[in-house]
Amino acid sequence: MMRSLTLTATVVTIALMLPGPPAAGQTREKGPWWPHPIWGPDDQAGASNWITPARILESVKLVTTGRVYELGHMYERGMPVYGDRTYSIVIPGWPSYGPVGKNALVGNDEFVCAEIGQVGTQFDGPGHVGARMTLADGSQQDVYYNGFTGDELRGIYGLQQLGVENVKPILTRGILIDVAGYKGVPRLPNSYEVTVADVRGALKKQGMAEGDLREGDALFFRYGWSTLWHDEEKYNDRPAGIGMDVARWIAGRKATLFGSDSWTGEVLPNPDPELIFPIHQELLTRNGIFILEGMVLEELARDSAHEFLFVFTPLRIKGATGSPGRPLAIR
């Protein structure tokens, strides 16, 4: 997701896609999406709360062969990144230390410099995006998941609230929604907006219905975009993705996570040119549903693996906006 949102575009987004009380009526205690009606005003774990011990035990039953699918790309120099984001790895010294001891031990360490939660296959945490709003006292506040404000999050050395360390381990049922397969193409066209009809059609082709989905599921949308991974210009250029109708459909299913094989998950540019990444606000900010970007879903599609145990544990980097990781599907 992009590093910053312009003030003008963000304010317009709130007016158009986050209906609620008039701006003057919103307070830190109560607004159009906060406090959370189930998990309360102090919650920072978002939709990972849906993953209960019972859901984990239920999901583990999906494993019958032990086959493991890698759903993430390798972190490496040359992988596509958004804008001016940085990824660099060096081995300091050679060897980094030693030889030491009678046994002449030598060893190596690595130094990684990156927007560590926002490059490569990336998990967007609850403090990643928010919206600038006017509250009842007339002040403008940047508001995030569950009503936490920018003033509460602000910290030079990491977020003070809504850091990714608050997200619980994600072990749940994963569902592949192969939209490219449903449309009969290897890759959806640039700027193609996936519709609810596409989602229902893909599920039907896979022998599933939306009524088969359950709260806490992780929903993965295949656009065929990972085939462009080694061509940064094409990969970053106007990806296909979901629009607002599908985002609200996902929220209605009470999903834990929305993932895709593009770098943003949502269609770019948005059909409304005044909106900047509104799907991220709808899912993350308003509903606490996490986003996993830059995935690899080709093997799942090839094997018609539409239902599986999904395993992903965000790194507990205190105060981080997101996390790298190694998402796995197990059948």
C-alpha positions in Angstrom: 0.0 0.0 0.0 1.2 3.5 -0.7 3.2 5.3 2.0 0.9 8.3 2.4 -2.6 9.6 1.6 -3.2 13.1 0.6 -5.4 15.1 3.0 -7.9 16.1 0.3 -8.4 12.6 -1.0 -8.7 11.2 2.5 -11.4 13.6 3.6 -13.4 12.9 0.5 -13.1 9.2 1.1 -14.7 9.5 4.5 -17.5 11.5 3.2 -18.3 9.0 0.4 -17.5 5.5 1.8 -17.7 5.7 5.5 -21.3 6.7 6.2 -22.1 7.5 9.8 -23.1 10.4 12.1 -22.3 13.9 10.8 -18.7 14.9 11.2 -19.5 17.3 14.0 -21.0 14.4 16.1 -18.0 12.1 16.1 -16.0 11.8 19.3 -13.0 9.7 20.4 -15.5 7.5 22.3 -18.0 7.0 19.5 -17.9 7.2 15.8 -19.2 5.5 12.6 -17.0 2.4 13.1 -16.0 2.5 16.7 -16.0 1.2 19.4 -16.1 -2.3 18.1 -19.6 -3.8 18.9 -18.2 -7.2 19.9 -14.7 -6.7 21.1 -15.1 -3.3 22.8 -13.2 0.0 22.8 -9.8 -1.4 23.8 -9.5 -4.1 21.2 -6.3 -4.0 19.0 -6.4 -7.5 17.7 -9.1 -6.9 15.1 -10.5 -9.8 13.1 -7.9 -12.2 14.5 -10.3 -12.4 17.4 -12.5 -14.7 15.2 -9.9 -17.4 15.4 -10.9 -19.3 18.6 -9.5 -22.7 19.8 -12.6 -24.3 18.3 -12.0 -22.7 14.9 -8.4 -23.9 14.9 -9.4 -27.5 15.8 -12.0 -27.4 13.0 -9.5 -26.0 10.5 -6.8 -28.6 11.3 -9.2 -31.3 10.2 -8.7 -30.1 6.6 -5.2 -31.5 6.6 -5.4 -35.0 5.0 -2.2 -35.3 2.9 0.3 -33.1 4.6 1.0 -31.2 1.3 2.4 -27.7 2.0 2.0 -24.8 -0.4 4.3 -21.8 -0.2 2.0 -18.7 -0.7 4.6 -16.0 -0.4 7.5 -14.8 -2.5 11.1 -14.9 -1.5 12.5 -11.7 0.0 15.4 -10.7 -2.3 17.1 -7.8 -4.1 15.3 -7.0 -7.2 11.8 -7.9 -6.0 9.2 -5.3 -7.0 8.6 -2.7 -4.4 6.2 0.3 -4.3 7.6 3.7 -5.0 10.9 4.4 -3.2 10.6 1.8 -0.5 13.9 0.1 0.4 15.0 -3.5 0.7 18.7 -4.2 1.2 20.6 -7.1 2.8 24.4 -7.2 3.5 26.7 -9.5 5.4 28.8 -7.2 7.6 32.4 -8.3 7.4 33.6 -11.6 6.1 33.3 -13.5 8.3 31.2 -11.3 10.6 33.1 -12.6 13.6 35.9 -15.1 14.3 37.9 -17.1 14.2 37.5 -17.6 18.0 38.3 -20.4 20.4 40.5 -23.4 20.0 37.9 -24.7 17.5 38.4 -21.5 15.3 34.7 -20.9 15.0 33.7 -18.3 12.4 30.2 -17.0 11.7 28.1 -14.6 9.7 25.3 -12.2 10.5 23.1 -10.2 8.2 22.1 -6.5 8.2 18.6 -5.9 6.7 17.4 -2.4 5.9 13.8 -2.2 4.8 10.3 -0.9 5.4 10.2 -4.4 6.8 6.4 -4.8 7.0 5.7 -3.1 3.7 7.9 -4.9 1.1 7.5 -8.2 -0.7 4.8 -10.5 0.5 3.4 -8.2 3.2 0.8 -8.3 6.0 -0.9 -5.0 6.7 -1.5 -4.6 10.4 -4.2 -2.5 12.2 -2.1 0.7 12.5 -1.2 0.8 8.8 -4.0 3.1 7.4 -6.6 5.4 8.9 -8.6 8.5 7.8 -8.5 12.2 8.7 -11.8 13.3 10.2 -13.4 16.2 11.9 -14.5 15.4 15.5 -17.2 17.1 17.6 -14.8 19.6 19.1 -13.9 20.8 15.6 -10.4 19.2 15.7 -9.1 17.2 12.8 -7.8 13.8 13.9 -6.3 10.9 12.0 -8.5 8.0 13.1 -7.6 4.3 12.8 -9.1 0.9 13.7 -11.5 1.0 16.7 -11.2 4.8 17.0 -7.6 5.0 18.0 -6.2 8.4 17.0 -3.0 9.4 15.4 -2.0 11.2 18.7 -2.4 7.8 20.5 -0.4 6.0 17.8 2.4 8.5 17.3 5.9 7.3 18.4 9.3 8.0 17.0 10.4 4.4 17.6 7.2 2.6 16.5 3.5 2.8 17.0 2.3 3.3 20.6 -1.0 1.6 19.9 -2.2 -0.8 17.1 1.2 -2.3 16.5 1.3 -5.6 14.6 2.3 -7.3 17.8 -1.4 -7.1 18.8 -2.5 -9.5 16.0 -3.1 -13.0 17.2 -1.5 -16.0 15.3 -3.6 -16.8 12.2 -4.4 -20.5 11.9 -7.7 -20.9 10.2 -9.5 -22.2 7.1 -8.3 -20.7 3.9 -10.5 -20.4 0.8 -9.1 -19.7 -2.7 -11.4 -17.7 -4.9 -9.9 -18.2 -8.3 -11.3 -15.2 -10.2 -8.9 -15.5 -13.1 -9.8 -19.2 -13.5 -13.4 -18.4 -13.5 -13.0 -15.8 -16.2 -10.9 -18.2 -18.2 -7.8 -16.1 -18.4 -4.3 -16.6 -17.1 -4.3 -13.0 -15.7 -7.1 -10.4 -15.2 -6.6 -7.3 -17.3 -5.1 -4.1 -15.9 -7.6 -2.2 -13.7 -10.2 -4.9 -13.8 -12.6 -4.5 -10.9 -13.6 -7.9 -9.4 -17.4 -7.9 -8.8 -19.5 -9.8 -6.3 -21.0 -11.6 -9.3 -17.4 -12.7 -10.2 -16.9 -13.9 -6.7 -20.1 -15.9 -6.6 -19.4 -17.3 -10.1 -15.9 -18.4 -9.0 -17.2 -20.1 -5.9 -19.9 -21.9 -7.9 -17.3 -23.1 -10.4 -15.3 -24.5 -7.5 -18.4 -26.3 -6.1 -18.9 -23.8 -3.3 -21.4 -21.1 -2.3 -21.0 -18.0 -0.2 -23.2 -19.7 2.4 -20.3 -22.2 2.9 -18.1 -19.4 4.2 -17.7 -19.0 8.0 -16.6 -16.3 10.3 -12.8 -16.3 10.7 -12.0 -17.7 7.3 -9.1 -16.3 5.3 -10.2 -15.4 1.8 -7.7 -15.4 -1.1 -8.3 -13.9 -4.5 -6.3 -15.1 -7.5 -6.0 -12.5 -10.2 -3.0 -14.2 -11.9 -0.8 -11.2 -11.1 2.0 -13.1 -9.4 3.2 -14.2 -12.9 4.5 -10.6 -13.3 6.6 -10.7 -10.1 9.9 -10.4 -11.9 8.8 -7.5 -14.1 8.4 -4.6 -11.6 7.1 -2.2 -14.2 4.2 -4.5 -15.3 3.6 -5.8 -11.8 3.1 -2.3 -10.3 1.1 -1.1 -13.3 -2.7 -0.7 -12.6 -3.4 -4.1 -11.0 -6.7 -5.8 -11.1 -8.5 -6.1 -7.8 -11.6 -5.9 -5.7 -13.9 -2.8 -5.5 -16.0 -1.5 -2.6 -18.9 -3.9 -3.2 -16.6 -7.0 -2.8 -14.9 -5.3 0.2 -18.2 -5.0 2.0 -19.1 -8.5 0.9 -15.9 -9.7 2.6 -16.7 -7.7 5.8 -20.2 -9.3 5.7 -18.6 -12.7 5.8 -16.7 -11.7 9.0 -13.4 -12.8 7.4 -10.2 -12.6 9.4 -8.0 -11.8 6.4 -8.2 -10.8 2.7 -5.3 -11.8 0.5 -4.4 -11.6 -3.1 -1.6 -12.0 -5.6 -1.3 -8.3 -6.4 0.6 -5.7 -4.5 -2.5 -3.9 -3.3 -5.4 -6.3 -3.5 -7.8 -3.5 -4.7 -8.3 -2.3 -8.2 -6.1 0.6 -9.3 -7.0 3.3 -10.1 -10.2 3.3 -8.2 -13.2 3.9 -10.6 -13.8 7.1 -8.6 -10.7 9.1 -9.3 -11.2 11.1 -6.0 -10.7 8.0 -3.9 -7.3 6.8 -2.8 -7.1 3.2 -1.6 -10.6 3.2 -0.1 -10.7 -0.7 0.2 -7.8 -0.6 2.7 -9.9 1.8 4.8 -13.0 -0.3 4.5 -11.3 -3.5 5.5 -8.5 -2.5 7.9 -9.7 0.8 9.4 -13.4 0.2 9.6 -13.6 -3.6 10.1 -10.2 -4.7 11.4 -9.8 -7.2 8.6 -6.2 -7.7 7.7 -4.7 -7.6 4.2 -2.0 -9.9 2.9 -0.5 -8.6 -0.4 1.9 -10.0 -3.0 1.0 -13.7 -2.6 1.6 -16.7 -4.8 -1.6 -18.6 -5.6 -0.7 -20.4 -8.8 0.0 -23.8 -7.4 -3.3 -23.8 -5.4 -5.2 -23.0 -8.6 -3.3 -25.6 -10.6 -4.3 -28.3 -8.0 -7.8 -27.0 -7.5 -6.9 -26.6 -3.8 -9.8 -24.3 -2.9 -10.0 -25.2 0.8 -7.1 -25.7 3.2 -5.5 -25.0 6.6 -3.9 -21.5 6.4 -1.0 -20.7 8.7 0.5 -17.2 9.1 2.0 -15.7 12.2 2.9 -12.0 11.9 6.3 -11.2 13.5 5.9 -9.6 16.9 7.7 -6.4 15.9 6.5 -4.0 18.6 5.1 -0.9 17.1 5.3 -2.0 13.4 2.6 -1.2 10.8 2.9 -4.6 9.2 5.0 -7.7 8.9 6.9 -9.9 6.5 6.2 -13.6 6.7 5.9 -17.0 5.2 2.2 -17.8 4.6 1.4 -21.5 4.1 -1.5 -23.6 2.9 -1.6 -27.2 4.2 -3.9 -29.9 2.8 
